[in-house]
Amino acid sequence: MFYWVMKRIIVGPILNLLFRPWVKGLDNIPSSGPAVIVSNHLSFSDSIFLPIVVPRTVVFLAKSEYFTGKGVKGRLTALFFRLSNQLPMDRSGGAASSSSLTAGMDILNEGGVLGIYPEGTRSPDGRLYRGKTGVAKLVLATGVPVIPVAMIGTDKVQPIGRRIPNIRRVGIIIGEPLDFSRYEGLEDDRFVQRSVTDEIMYELMRLSGQEYVDAYASTVKERLAAEKAAGRKTPKPGADTRRAAVRIATDPAGPAPGTVTEIGRAPSADRGTPAGDPKSAEHADVQQPDAG
């Protein structure tokens, strides 16, 4: 009840009036039956804008820290997340993470729509980072379709650390469903889990036009935090690459607009495969599942 009141009567109309979100591909959301919505993660507000534009109820897996806060503020935050149809996702790995995935699986088995951020945390710099395999485990175990979604401009509306959002338009691009039924019976194969995750990340990269980085966002955040704590002044992540992109853009023979490059790798000779294709990532690497 709370979810629909907020969506239809209070929050939804206000956000539509102020931010005027534009949407492409809304008909790619199935009108019934279970599905997993996977999205890039640029801002805290992703979990607000996306459910507003999707006609069906979307249950998100959110990091468990939102549900364990102390004091009045912590309890109110936890209450808000529970009432807004979000489930705690334990990111510590092992049995705790498996239990969180089981909760998501229950939503799908009941015919619902589950939302998850494969990167596991918000991007620290607007680039797309390597996906965690938790989403693949869910999809392979249930056989449900995957709906890729690209959030556009939400990092400008509410950058990390900013409480009061900037008023500007945001965009949402919903891609065609991805079918992984060809891997039926291989849900416990770690190489298959990585392959499925990389295919999902490739589609998010293609829809969003983001630069792909073959590293985990959580690892980058930990490194930046350690450098900050040590008192070292570090350049903004991706600054060198963005300067290089500006120089390339002045070359008429350069890459077409929207071309995505991957940090640390030479451009691919094959024009059909972007240099930042996550499918090229090492398939033997397996991480514990994570959530936004």
VEXKOL-557707 format. One line per 2 residues: number of its first residue (from 1); for each residue x, y, z of C-alpha. Coordinates in Angstrom, 2 decimals. Each point is the difference from the previous one (the first is absolute). Layout:
NUM> X:Y:Z; ...
END
This chain:
1> 0.00:0.00:0.00; 2.76:2.43:1.01
3> 1.89:-0.77:-3.23; -2.95:0.87:-2.23
5> -0.95:3.10:1.97; 3.54:1.34:-0.29
7> 0.28:-0.96:-3.65; -3.40:1.19:-1.26
9> -0.99:2.81:2.35; 2.98:1.57:1.77
11> 3.55:-0.62:-1.27; -0.79:-1.03:-3.56
13> -1.91:3.12:-1.10; 2.53:2.31:1.66
15> 3.01:-1.63:-1.63; -1.70:-0.14:-3.39
17> -0.73:3.73:0.27; 3.47:1.06:1.16
19> 2.31:-2.40:-1.85; -2.13:-0.87:-3.06
21> 1.62:-3.43:-0.51; 0.04:-1.26:-3.58
23> -0.35:-3.73:-0.66; 0.79:-2.21:-2.97
25> -1.01:-3.64:-0.37; -2.67:-0.16:2.68
27> -1.79:-2.70:-1.99; 2.96:-2.30:0.68
29> -1.26:-0.46:3.57; -2.23:-3.12:-0.01
31> -3.55:0.70:1.12; -0.06:-3.14:2.14
33> 2.26:-2.76:1.23; 3.36:0.08:1.77
35> 2.93:2.05:-1.30; 3.29:1.43:1.25
37> 0.74:3.65:-0.74; 3.75:0.66:-0.06
39> 1.25:3.57:-0.02; 3.16:2.03:0.10
41> 0.34:1.85:3.29; 0.94:3.67:-0.09
43> -1.91:1.45:2.93; -2.10:-0.76:3.05
45> -2.93:1.46:-1.94; 0.14:-2.85:-2.55
47> -2.17:-2.04:2.36; -2.56:2.81:0.03
49> -0.23:1.00:-3.66; -0.06:-3.53:-1.44
51> -2.98:-1.34:2.01; -1.97:3.15:-0.81
53> 0.12:-0.54:-3.77; -0.49:-3.78:0.06
55> -3.74:-0.87:0.09; 0.52:-3.09:2.17
57> 1.23:-0.18:3.57; 3.79:-0.37:0.12
59> 1.65:-1.54:3.07; 3.66:1.01:0.32
61> 2.83:-1.75:1.78; 1.61:2.81:2.01
63> 3.13:-0.15:2.12; -0.70:-1.24:3.50
65> 1.58:3.09:1.60; -3.18:1.93:-0.83
67> -1.92:-2.31:2.33; 2.37:-0.08:2.98
69> 0.44:3.67:0.89; 0.06:1.13:3.62
71> -2.22:2.52:1.75; -3.17:1.66:-1.24
73> 1.45:0.87:-3.41; 1.19:-3.56:-0.55
75> -3.37:-1.49:0.93; -1.87:2.45:-2.23
77> 2.33:-0.78:-2.91; -0.52:-3.72:0.46
79> -3.77:0.48:0.19; -0.02:2.05:-3.20
81> 1.96:-2.63:-1.92; -2.24:-2.82:1.18
83> -3.19:1.91:-0.83; 1.37:0.87:-3.44
85> 0.41:-3.68:-0.90; 3.75:-0.32:0.43
87> 1.70:-3.06:1.44; 3.30:-0.04:1.91
89> 2.91:-1.49:-1.93; 2.90:-1.20:2.13
91> 3.27:0.69:-1.83; 2.33:-1.86:2.34
93> -0.11:-3.16:-2.11; -0.51:-3.63:0.95
95> -3.20:-1.17:1.66; -1.21:3.54:0.71
97> 0.09:0.99:-3.68; -1.61:-3.29:-1.02
99> -2.86:0.69:2.40; -0.51:3.42:-1.58
101> -0.14:-1.56:-3.45; -2.56:-2.48:1.25
103> -2.25:2.91:1.01; 0.29:1.37:-3.53
105> -0.75:-3.42:-1.43; -3.20:-0.14:2.02
107> -1.17:3.22:-1.67; 0.60:-1.51:-3.43
109> -1.67:-3.30:0.90; -3.08:2.02:0.95
111> -0.05:1.61:-3.46; 1.42:3.37:1.06
113> 2.55:2.40:-1.47; 3.35:0.21:1.75
115> 2.45:2.87:-0.46; 3.75:-0.43:0.55
117> 3.19:1.96:-0.68; 2.64:-2.42:-1.33
119> 2.85:2.40:0.82; -0.87:-0.46:3.66
121> 0.45:3.66:0.92; -0.27:3.44:-1.56
123> 2.60:0.96:-2.55; 2.59:2.31:1.56
125> 0.54:1.96:-3.23; -2.83:-0.61:-2.47
127> 1.69:-2.91:-1.76; -1.37:-3.55:-0.21
129> 1.81:-2.56:2.12; 0.27:-3.78:-0.06
131> -3.12:-1.88:1.09; -0.29:-2.36:2.95
133> -1.30:-3.50:-0.74; -2.91:0.10:2.47
135> -2.41:1.10:-2.73; 1.08:-2.94:-2.19
137> -0.64:-2.45:2.83; -3.54:1.32:0.37
139> -0.74:-0.04:-3.71; 1.46:-3.45:-0.64
141> -1.79:-1.51:3.00; -3.42:1.38:-0.98
143> 0.20:0.20:-3.81; -1.71:3.40:-0.07
145> 0.65:2.67:-2.66; 2.43:2.82:0.72
147> -0.99:3.58:-0.85; 3.05:2.28:-0.37
149> -0.53:3.64:0.99; 2.30:2.99:-0.43
151> -0.46:2.94:2.35; 1.09:3.25:-1.66
153> 1.02:3.14:1.91; -0.97:-1.06:3.52
155> 3.60:0.56:1.12; -0.43:3.65:-0.94
157> -3.28:0.24:1.90; 1.37:-1.52:3.20
159> 3.75:-0.64:0.08; 1.40:-2.20:2.74
161> -0.06:1.95:3.28; -2.61:2.54:-1.10
163> -3.26:-0.03:1.97; -1.98:2.68:-1.84
165> -0.35:-0.92:-3.69; 0.61:2.30:-2.94
167> -3.09:0.64:-2.10; 0.67:-1.28:-3.52
169> -1.37:-2.61:-2.40; 0.93:-3.65:0.30
171> -0.36:-2.77:-2.54; -0.80:-3.71:0.17
173> 0.70:-2.38:-2.88; -1.57:-3.45:0.28
175> 1.54:-2.64:-2.24; -1.46:-3.15:-1.47
177> -0.21:-3.05:2.31; 3.04:-2.27:0.16
179> -0.63:-3.75:-0.03; 2.49:-2.35:1.65
181> -2.04:-3.18:-0.27; 2.80:-1.52:-2.10
183> 1.91:-0.48:3.27; -2.73:-2.08:1.63
185> 1.49:-2.49:2.42; 3.31:1.89:0.27
187> -0.97:2.41:2.76; 2.80:-1.25:2.29
189> 2.71:0.39:-2.63; 2.15:2.97:1.01
191> 1.24:0.58:-3.53; -3.59:0.19:-1.23
193> -0.88:2.40:2.82; 2.82:2.30:-1.05
195> -0.95:-0.26:-3.68; -3.62:0.94:0.73
197> 1.08:2.91:2.19; 2.35:1.32:-2.67
199> -2.72:-0.23:-2.64; -2.30:2.04:2.23
201> 2.70:2.62:0.58; 0.69:0.23:-3.72
203> -3.66:0.81:-0.63; 0.00:2.65:2.74
205> 3.12:1.49:-1.54; -1.62:0.08:-3.42
207> -3.21:1.61:1.25; 1.61:2.58:2.29
209> 3.01:0.92:-2.12; 2.12:-0.09:3.15
211> 3.69:-0.69:-0.02; 0.64:-3.52:1.29
213> 2.65:-0.76:2.61; 1.08:-3.61:0.55
215> 0.18:0.36:3.78; -2.48:-0.13:2.87
217> -1.40:3.35:1.12; 0.30:-1.06:3.64
219> 3.73:-0.62:-0.46; 0.49:3.43:-1.56
221> -1.94:1.64:2.83; 2.13:-1.77:2.61
223> 3.19:1.14:-1.72; -1.20:3.61:-0.20
225> -1.06:-0.06:3.66; 3.40:-1.38:1.04
227> 1.82:2.67:-1.98; -2.17:2.71:1.52
229> 0.62:-1.34:3.50; 3.73:0.00:-0.70
231> -0.22:3.66:-0.95; 1.05:-0.50:-3.60
233> -1.56:2.27:-2.58; -1.21:-2.15:-2.87
235> -1.32:1.04:-3.41; -3.69:-0.43:-0.67
237> -0.58:-3.57:-1.30; -0.15:-0.08:-3.75
239> 1.37:3.53:-0.46; 2.81:-1.06:-2.35
241> -2.34:-2.11:-2.06; -2.56:2.78:-0.34
243> 2.70:2.41:-1.21; 1.09:-2.57:-2.55
245> -3.59:-0.43:-1.12; -0.25:3.74:-0.67
247> 3.09:-0.11:-2.21; -1.30:-2.98:-1.92
249> -3.35:1.71:-0.54; 1.71:2.73:-2.05
251> 1.23:-2.56:-2.51; -2.52:-0.45:-2.86
253> 1.26:-3.54:-0.50; -0.34:-0.86:3.66
255> -2.57:-2.30:1.62; -3.70:0.65:-0.50
257> -1.95:1.83:2.74; -0.91:-2.30:2.86
259> 3.00:-2.30:-0.54; 0.98:-1.50:3.34
261> 3.59:-0.70:0.94; 1.47:-2.05:2.79
263> 2.70:1.33:2.27; 3.36:-1.67:-0.43
265> -0.71:-1.82:-3.27; 0.87:0.81:-3.55
267> -2.93:0.63:-2.42; -1.34:-3.13:-1.62
269> 0.76:-0.52:-3.66; -3.46:-1.47:-0.45
271> -2.51:2.84:-0.45; -2.82:-2.37:0.92
273> 1.26:-0.38:3.57; 0.69:3.07:2.18
275> 3.40:0.05:1.66; -1.71:0.09:3.38
277> -2.04:-3.18:-0.57; -0.45:-1.59:3.43
279> -0.15:-3.38:-1.71; 3.75:0.20:-0.34
281> 0.41:-0.06:3.79; 1.69:-2.95:1.64
283> -2.75:-2.62:0.37; 1.73:-1.88:2.74
285> -0.47:2.88:2.44; -2.93:-0.44:2.37
287> -1.17:2.47:2.62; -2.61:-0.21:2.67
289> -3.37:1.55:-0.95; -0.60:3.61:0.87
291> -2.76:2.54:-0.14; -0.53:3.75:-0.23
END
